[in-house]
């Protein structure tokens, strides 16, 4: 079980998972169990891909053959010499296709070790080479592209924008804008009709009775006693409008 955990998760994470299972082991033990496993039986490879790998980037490189059909590494060669690749391919006569890049040591070793195999360029390097070629082509013809590009000193003419007479930021013909305008017009017309049907400015929004004049509401009758307290004849509620109050009538009766 620990060997299977090590194959799936390697040393450190495999040791953590083993503690969850109740088997406390170190990461070195997990790696030691993985290294003790026998090498799996590799089926005959028909299509092999060859590329380089680095044990120390920039200094030490090796060659890694990969089974293209199963997408699994087949072996690891300690260097990237043409002779090493040719010797490895010569031991496997069943290889029909060798997929490689255009490195010189691969280009020299593959035909020597597998003369019966077809040499093919891998997809990644094809796209990589195509992008580099397109970049170089664009860099070489920058002068032609500058002629076709518009001059930044002369701004391009702005398109003629039709001004909306309503002042709305939404363009005319926009379905949401037209829907909003229709609702606004309907509400405005409804409010206008309601105001014209009222019989008093203080009762805005209240419709008149169809049978005749409605009776005055309690809040519409002026408080004469409060109006009588107004001594300023030029105020908003003159005494002449309110008439004599009850107190004034009593004073006039006693004096008469």
C-alpha positions in Angstrom: 0.0 0.0 0.0 2.8 2.4 0.8 4.5 1.8 -2.5 1.2 2.6 -4.3 0.9 5.8 -2.3 4.5 6.7 -3.1 3.9 6.1 -6.8 0.9 8.4 -6.8 2.0 11.2 -4.4 5.8 10.9 -4.1 7.6 11.2 -0.7 6.5 14.1 1.4 2.7 14.1 0.5 2.7 10.3 0.6 4.1 10.3 4.1 1.3 12.7 5.2 -1.3 10.5 3.7 0.2 7.4 5.4 -0.1 9.1 8.8 -3.8 9.5 8.1 -4.0 5.7 7.5 -2.3 5.1 10.8 1.1 4.2 9.4 3.6 6.9 10.4 6.6 6.8 8.0 9.1 9.3 6.7 9.3 10.5 3.1 12.6 8.7 2.7 11.0 5.4 3.5 8.2 6.0 0.9 10.8 6.9 -1.7 12.9 3.8 -0.8 9.9 1.6 -1.3 9.2 3.1 -4.7 12.8 2.6 -5.8 12.7 -1.0 -4.8 9.8 -1.8 -7.1 10.8 -3.7 -10.3 10.7 -1.9 -13.6 7.4 -2.3 -15.4 7.2 -4.3 -18.6 7.1 -1.8 -21.5 5.3 -3.0 -24.6 6.9 -2.7 -28.0 7.0 0.9 -29.1 5.8 1.7 -32.6 5.8 5.5 -32.5 8.5 7.1 -30.4 9.1 10.8 -29.6 12.6 12.0 -28.8 13.3 15.2 -26.8 15.8 16.5 -24.3 15.5 16.9 -20.5 17.7 18.8 -18.1 19.2 17.4 -14.9 20.8 20.9 -14.4 19.4 23.5 -16.7 22.0 25.2 -18.8 24.7 22.5 -18.1 23.6 18.9 -18.0 21.1 17.5 -20.5 19.9 14.0 -21.5 17.6 12.4 -24.0 14.1 11.1 -23.1 12.3 8.7 -25.5 8.5 8.8 -25.1 5.9 6.4 -26.4 3.6 8.8 -28.4 0.6 6.4 -28.4 0.5 5.8 -24.7 2.1 9.2 -23.8 4.5 7.7 -21.3 8.3 7.9 -21.0 10.1 4.7 -22.2 13.7 5.3 -21.0 16.2 8.0 -20.0 19.5 8.4 -21.7 22.3 10.1 -19.8 23.3 12.4 -22.6 22.0 13.9 -25.9 24.6 12.5 -28.2 23.7 11.2 -31.6 25.6 7.9 -31.0 23.6 7.2 -27.8 20.3 7.7 -29.6 21.3 5.6 -32.5 22.4 2.7 -30.2 19.1 2.9 -28.4 17.0 2.9 -31.6 19.0 0.0 -33.1 17.9 -2.3 -30.2 14.3 -1.7 -31.1 13.7 -2.6 -34.8 9.9 -2.4 -34.4 9.9 1.4 -34.4 8.0 2.8 -37.4 7.9 6.5 -36.7 10.4 8.8 -34.9 9.0 12.1 -33.9 11.7 14.7 -33.1 12.7 18.3 -33.3 15.4 19.7 -35.6 18.3 19.5 -33.2 21.4 18.3 -35.0 22.2 15.4 -32.6 18.6 14.0 -33.1 18.7 14.6 -36.8 22.0 12.6 -37.1 21.2 9.8 -34.6 17.6 8.9 -35.7 18.4 8.0 -39.4 21.4 5.9 -38.3 19.6 3.9 -35.5 16.2 3.5 -37.3 16.6 3.5 -41.0 13.2 1.9 -41.6 11.4 4.6 -39.5 9.8 7.7 -40.9 11.2 11.0 -39.5 8.4 13.4 -38.4 8.5 16.8 -36.8 6.4 17.1 -33.6 3.5 19.5 -33.4 4.8 21.8 -30.7 8.0 22.6 -32.6 6.1 23.1 -35.8 3.9 25.8 -34.2 7.0 27.2 -32.4 8.9 27.5 -35.6 5.9 29.0 -37.4 5.5 31.7 -34.8 9.2 32.6 -34.9 9.1 32.8 -38.7 6.0 35.0 -38.6 7.7 37.3 -36.0 10.8 37.7 -38.1 8.6 38.4 -41.2 6.7 41.1 -39.4 9.9 42.6 -38.1 11.5 42.7 -41.6 8.5 44.5 -43.1 7.7 47.0 -40.4 8.2 49.8 -43.0 5.4 48.5 -45.2 3.1 48.2 -42.2 3.8 51.8 -41.2 2.6 53.0 -44.6 -0.6 51.2 -44.2 -1.2 52.3 -40.7 -3.0 55.7 -40.1 -1.0 58.7 -39.1 -1.5 59.3 -35.3 -0.9 63.1 -35.9 -4.1 63.3 -38.0 -7.0 62.0 -35.9 -9.5 59.9 -37.6 -12.8 61.6 -38.3 -15.4 60.8 -35.7 -18.6 59.2 -36.9 -21.6 61.5 -37.1 -23.7 60.9 -34.0 -27.4 61.7 -34.3 -28.4 63.9 -31.4 -31.5 62.7 -29.5 -33.9 65.6 -29.1 -35.0 64.3 -25.7 -31.4 64.5 -24.3 -31.4 60.9 -23.3 -28.0 59.1 -23.2 -29.6 56.0 -24.8 -29.7 56.0 -28.6 -33.0 56.1 -30.5 -34.1 52.6 -31.5 -32.7 50.9 -28.4 -35.4 48.6 -27.1 -34.8 49.4 -23.5 -34.6 53.1 -24.1 -37.9 53.1 -26.2 -39.6 51.1 -23.5 -38.6 53.6 -20.8 -39.7 56.5 -22.9 -43.1 54.9 -23.5 -43.6 54.3 -19.8 -42.6 57.9 -18.9 -45.0 59.4 -21.5 -47.8 57.2 -20.2 -47.2 58.3 -16.6 -47.1 62.0 -17.6 -50.4 61.8 -19.4 -52.1 60.0 -16.5 -50.9 62.7 -14.1 -52.1 65.5 -16.4 -55.6 64.0 -16.8 -55.9 63.5 -13.0 -55.0 67.1 -12.3 -57.6 68.4 -14.8 -60.4 66.4 -13.3 -60.0 67.7 -9.7 -62.3 70.5 -8.4 -59.9 72.1 -5.9 -56.2 72.8 -6.1 -55.8 71.4 -2.5 -57.3 68.1 -3.5 -55.0 67.2 -6.3 -55.4 63.6 -7.3 -59.0 63.4 -5.9 -61.7 63.1 -8.5 -65.0 65.1 -8.3 -68.2 63.3 -7.7 -70.4 62.8 -10.8 -73.6 63.7 -9.0 -72.6 67.3 -8.4 -70.4 69.3 -6.0 -69.0 67.3 -3.3 -69.6 68.4 0.4 -66.7 70.2 2.0 -64.3 68.1 4.0 -63.6 69.0 7.6 -60.1 70.0 6.8 -61.3 72.3 4.0 -63.4 74.5 6.5 -61.2 77.4 7.8 -60.8 77.8 11.5 -62.4 81.2 12.0 -61.2 81.6 15.6 -57.6 81.0 14.4 -58.2 83.4 11.5 -59.5 86.0 13.9 -56.3 86.0 15.9 -54.6 87.5 12.9 -54.3 91.3 13.6 -52.4 92.1 10.5 -55.0 93.1 7.8 -52.3 92.6 5.1 -51.4 89.1 6.3 -52.2 85.9 4.5 -55.5 85.6 6.4 -57.2 89.1 6.6 -59.9 89.6 9.2 -62.3 90.7 6.5 -62.1 87.4 4.8 -62.7 85.4 8.1 -65.5 87.7 9.3 -66.3 88.6 13.0 -65.5 85.9 15.5 -67.8 84.9 18.4 -65.8 86.9 20.9 -66.1 90.0 18.7 -69.8 89.6 18.5 -70.2 89.4 22.3 -68.1 92.5 22.8 -70.2 94.4 20.2 -73.5 93.2 21.9 -72.4 94.3 25.4 -71.2 97.7 24.1 -74.4 98.3 22.2 
